[in-house]
Amino acid sequence: MSKVLVVSDSHGLTKELEVLRERHLSEVDLMIHCGDSELMSDDQVMNGYLAVRGNCDFDYPLETTTEMAGWKFFITHGHRYSVKTSIMNLLYKAAEVGANIVCFGHSHILGAEVIDGTLFLNPGSIRLPRERVEKTYVILELLENRINMSVYDLSGRELEAMASEFTLPKK
């Protein structure tokens, strides 16, 4: 079993990213930042985060893939895929790269759904959330044929009503 922390749209926050890292470092195997950190990639606050470039960033890759526990992740901010309108472009990209899990941000709206056997996850924003009050991030527990998602607010309180379990085929 592996765990992955996913955060996005921190927009200049530093202490908060350090707190997340310290809070969860011993329990997660990977920390993903889906862009708009507004920090340079060599900023020590970003140490330990696999990060991509948002529309407010400069020196990160636009997108990346990684594998963890047999699951393939595609990570992007989402602005180049028009995610505020539809995730259809991300659906095509996920199929193209063979991703099981797509992590993205940009809209600042927490959400997760499975489409055609792929999990699309937006962890919301820890700075400027939309459509909810809580500033959120997510931890995924990667199991053999399913993924458990836990949602947390910035203080570390688990939002138990937001927890979900997804059964997916590995690709």
Salt bridges, closest charged atoms under 4 A:
ASP9 OD1 - HIS11 NE2 3.40
ASP9 OD1 - HIS77 NE2 3.73
ASP9 OD1 - HIS108 NE2 3.08
GLU22 OE2 - ARG21 NE 3.76
GLU27 OE1 - LYS3 NZ 3.98
GLU27 OE2 - HIS24 ND1 2.88
ASP36 OD2 - HIS11 NE2 3.48
ASP36 OD2 - HIS77 NE2 3.11
GLU38 OE2 - HIS11 ND1 2.55
GLU63 OE2 - LYS93 NZ 3.24
GLU96 OE2 - LYS93 NZ 3.25
GLU134 OE1 - ARG132 NE 2.91
ASP153 OD2 - ARG157 NH2 3.05
GLU165 OE1 - ARG146 NE 3.16
